Amino acid sequence: MKKALPVALPFDPNPRAPRGVLPAGACDTHFHVFGPPNVFPFAATRRYEPPAGPIEYYQAMQAITGLSRGVVVQPSAHGLDHAAMLDAIARSGGRLKGVANIDAAMPDEELERLKAAGVVGARFSLMSDRPGDRAAIERAIPRLQRLDWSLDLHIEAEHLVANAAFIRALPLTTVIDHMGRPEPSHGLEQPAFRVMLDLLGDARFWVKVSALDKVSEQPLANVPDGIPYKDTIPFARAVIAAAPDRCIWGSDWPHGNTFVPGTIPNDGALLDLLGEIAPDQATMRRILVDNPARLYGFK
């Protein structure tokens, strides 16, 4: 009998507006679209049952929070079938771009089709809980260069240290997801975070201040001022100080791969956390508007 997949929790259905007004053109550079599965089925290879997170629900969150642009990152739950992502981009009026999943078997014609539809990069993982290896990245590099795509790297602290030399040698624009997933209790001097900051000394490397709910080690409950995950603030401020023109922000909506009740963040609260990380308007505008426009080609 086939083992049932774990079922992830849905997003917060009542996003609130952040305390501050976001600048015009504010961009969420890391969110996912899941289904709806009756229209866009999930891949047979998925590791868990994600929440239905169709583009209409994301757009409702955008309208409440003040976000107006976004980058749809293809989730592993949809595998190599980009139909849901491409549908979202096509209906966005130029306000969305995409980051794809690709493999060596995907023909060049399909990659060109994705580029024409608004895809601007491809994502690869060096993680303990999912497929991904250096060989796949090496094979993809010439194709990404021909397409003028960035490489989006999802990597955790252990693998960031183990693969530091390999990553430093990547010859194209590379975006590190989720600040490389540092472990807040290990402090700013932990080896993985020192590698992260070292990479940012090179203009090829960018960083996403994203998925802070997954980076944080603090519980979501009992946050007196409504701003969660404050143990991530020193890390986010450090990457911004290291590369203020190459830092971008992402919500990770709808926060899939989360299974413990009471741990799904409110997206307005995540933007309030960004306001604590970057309290001045100039830095906020750089992270939310100027940097993503330059990296992803928003007009």
Secondary structure in CASP SS format (residue, H / E / C, confidence):
PFRMAT SS
TARGET T0000
AUTHOR 0000-0000-0000
METHOD secondary structure of the structure
MODEL  1
M C 1.00
K C 1.00
K C 1.00
A C 1.00
L C 1.00
P C 1.00
V E 1.00
A C 1.00
L C 1.00
P C 1.00
F C 1.00
D C 1.00
P C 1.00
N C 1.00
P C 1.00
R C 1.00
A C 1.00
P C 1.00
R C 1.00
G C 1.00
V C 1.00
L C 1.00
P C 1.00
A C 1.00
G C 1.00
A C 1.00
C E 1.00
D E 1.00
T E 1.00
H E 1.00
F E 1.00
H C 1.00
V C 1.00
F E 1.00
G C 1.00
P C 1.00
P C 1.00
N C 1.00
V C 1.00
F C 1.00
P C 1.00
F C 1.00
A C 1.00
A C 1.00
T C 1.00
R C 1.00
R C 1.00
Y C 1.00
E E 1.00
P C 1.00
P C 1.00
A C 1.00
G E 1.00
P C 1.00
I H 1.00
E H 1.00
Y H 1.00
Y H 1.00
Q H 1.00
A H 1.00
M H 1.00
Q H 1.00
A H 1.00
I H 1.00
T H 1.00
G C 1.00
L C 1.00
S C 1.00
R E 1.00
G E 1.00
V E 1.00
V E 1.00
V E 1.00
Q C 1.00
P C 1.00
S H 1.00
A H 1.00
H H 1.00
G C 1.00
L C 1.00
D C 1.00
H C 1.00
A H 1.00
A H 1.00
M H 1.00
L H 1.00
D H 1.00
A H 1.00
I H 1.00
A H 1.00
R C 1.00
S C 1.00
G C 1.00
G C 1.00
R C 1.00
L E 1.00
K E 1.00
G E 1.00
V E 1.00
A E 1.00
N C 1.00
I C 1.00
D C 1.00
A C 1.00
A C 1.00
M C 1.00
P C 1.00
D H 1.00
E H 1.00
E H 1.00
L H 1.00
E H 1.00
R H 1.00
L H 1.00
K H 1.00
A H 1.00
A C 1.00
G C 1.00
V E 1.00
V E 1.00
G E 1.00
A E 1.00
R E 1.00
F E 1.00
S E 1.00
L E 1.00
M C 1.00
S C 1.00
D C 1.00
R C 1.00
P C 1.00
G C 1.00
D C 1.00
R H 1.00
A H 1.00
A H 1.00
I H 1.00
E H 1.00
R H 1.00
A H 1.00
I H 1.00
P H 1.00
R H 1.00
L H 1.00
Q H 1.00
R H 1.00
L H 1.00
D C 1.00
W C 1.00
S E 1.00
L E 1.00
D E 1.00
L E 1.00
H E 1.00
I E 1.00
E C 1.00
A H 1.00
E H 1.00
H H 1.00
L H 1.00
V H 1.00
A H 1.00
N C 1.00
A H 1.00
A H 1.00
F H 1.00
I H 1.00
R H 1.00
A C 1.00
L C 1.00
P C 1.00
L C 1.00
T C 1.00
T E 1.00
V E 1.00
I E 1.00
D H 1.00
H H 1.00
M H 1.00
G H 1.00
R C 1.00
P C 1.00
E C 1.00
P H 1.00
S H 1.00
H H 1.00
G C 1.00
L C 1.00
E C 1.00
Q C 1.00
P H 1.00
A H 1.00
F H 1.00
R H 1.00
V H 1.00
M H 1.00
L H 1.00
D H 1.00
L H 1.00
L C 1.00
G C 1.00
D C 1.00
A C 1.00
R C 1.00
F E 1.00
W E 1.00
V E 1.00
K E 1.00
V E 1.00
S E 1.00
A C 1.00
L H 1.00
D H 1.00
K H 1.00
V H 1.00
S C 1.00
E C 1.00
Q C 1.00
P C 1.00
L C 1.00
A C 1.00
N C 1.00
V C 1.00
P C 1.00
D C 1.00
G C 1.00
I C 1.00
P C 1.00
Y C 1.00
K H 1.00
D H 1.00
T H 1.00
I H 1.00
P H 1.00
F H 1.00
A H 1.00
R H 1.00
A H 1.00
V H 1.00
I H 1.00
A H 1.00
A H 1.00
A C 1.00
P C 1.00
D C 1.00
R C 1.00
C E 1.00
I E 1.00
W E 1.00
G E 1.00
S C 1.00
D C 1.00
W C 1.00
P C 1.00
H C 1.00
G C 1.00
N C 1.00
T C 1.00
F C 1.00
V C 1.00
P C 1.00
G C 1.00
T C 1.00
I C 1.00
P C 1.00
N C 1.00
D H 1.00
G H 1.00
A H 1.00
L H 1.00
L H 1.00
D H 1.00
L H 1.00
L H 1.00
G H 1.00
E H 1.00
I H 1.00
A C 1.00
P C 1.00
D C 1.00
Q H 1.00
A H 1.00
T H 1.00
M H 1.00
R H 1.00
R H 1.00
I H 1.00
L H 1.00
V H 1.00
D H 1.00
N H 1.00
P H 1.00
A H 1.00
R H 1.00
L H 1.00
Y H 1.00
G C 1.00
F C 1.00
K C 1.00
END
